[in-house]
């Protein structure tokens, strides 16, 4: 039988122990300037997308932190 509480506890654990740390680790080389990301459309010039990707990672971290906080507050855990 499906145990909703156990599922939510495991999801919270995954968020806090895997997802957020992985996203933070991806930020380190980007924010330090050690690594840059970019894209090239068709035959156009290479465009640096590093800041866009940093912003996207930070937004994902904030969202996961919000979800984790909501789960911790939830009476269903």
C-alpha positions as CSV (number, residue, x, y, z in Angstrom):
1,X,0.0,0.0,0.0
2,X,1.2,3.5,-0.8
3,X,2.5,5.4,2.3
4,X,2.1,9.1,1.6
5,X,4.0,10.1,4.7
6,X,7.0,7.9,3.9
7,X,7.0,9.2,0.3
8,X,7.0,12.8,1.5
9,X,9.8,12.1,4.0
10,X,11.9,10.5,1.3
11,X,11.2,13.4,-1.1
12,X,12.3,15.9,1.6
13,X,15.5,13.8,2.2
14,X,16.2,13.8,-1.5
15,X,15.8,17.5,-1.7
16,X,18.0,18.3,1.3
17,X,20.6,15.7,0.8
18,X,20.9,15.4,-3.0
19,X,19.2,18.1,-5.1
20,X,20.1,21.2,-3.3
21,X,23.7,20.2,-2.7
22,X,24.1,19.2,-6.3
23,X,22.8,22.5,-7.5
24,X,25.0,24.4,-5.1
25,X,28.0,22.4,-6.4
26,X,27.2,23.3,-10.0
27,X,27.2,27.0,-9.0
28,X,30.7,27.0,-7.6
29,X,32.7,26.9,-10.8
30,X,30.3,29.3,-12.5
31,X,30.3,31.9,-9.8
32,X,34.1,31.7,-9.4
33,X,34.7,32.2,-13.1
34,X,36.4,28.8,-13.4
35,X,33.8,27.7,-15.9
36,X,31.7,29.6,-18.5
37,X,28.7,28.3,-20.4
38,X,27.4,29.5,-23.7
39,X,25.5,28.7,-26.8
40,X,25.8,29.2,-30.5
41,X,22.7,29.3,-32.7
42,X,23.3,28.0,-36.2
43,X,26.3,29.9,-37.6
44,X,26.1,32.8,-35.2
45,X,28.6,33.9,-32.7
46,X,29.1,32.2,-29.4
47,X,27.0,33.8,-26.7
48,X,28.0,33.6,-23.0
49,X,25.1,32.3,-21.0
50,X,26.9,31.9,-17.7
51,X,24.9,34.5,-15.8
52,X,21.6,33.2,-17.1
53,X,22.6,29.7,-15.9
54,X,23.7,31.0,-12.5
55,X,20.3,32.8,-12.1
56,X,18.5,29.6,-13.2
57,X,20.4,27.5,-10.7
58,X,19.8,30.0,-7.9
59,X,16.1,30.1,-8.7
60,X,15.9,26.3,-8.5
61,X,17.7,26.3,-5.2
62,X,15.3,28.8,-3.7
63,X,12.3,26.8,-5.0
64,X,13.6,23.5,-3.5
65,X,14.3,25.3,-0.2
66,X,10.7,26.6,-0.2
67,X,9.4,23.1,-0.9
68,X,11.6,21.6,1.8
69,X,10.4,24.3,4.3
70,X,6.7,23.6,3.4
71,X,7.3,19.8,3.8
72,X,9.0,20.3,7.2
73,X,6.0,22.4,8.4
74,X,3.5,20.0,7.0
75,X,1.5,18.0,9.5
76,X,1.4,15.1,7.0
77,X,5.0,14.2,7.9
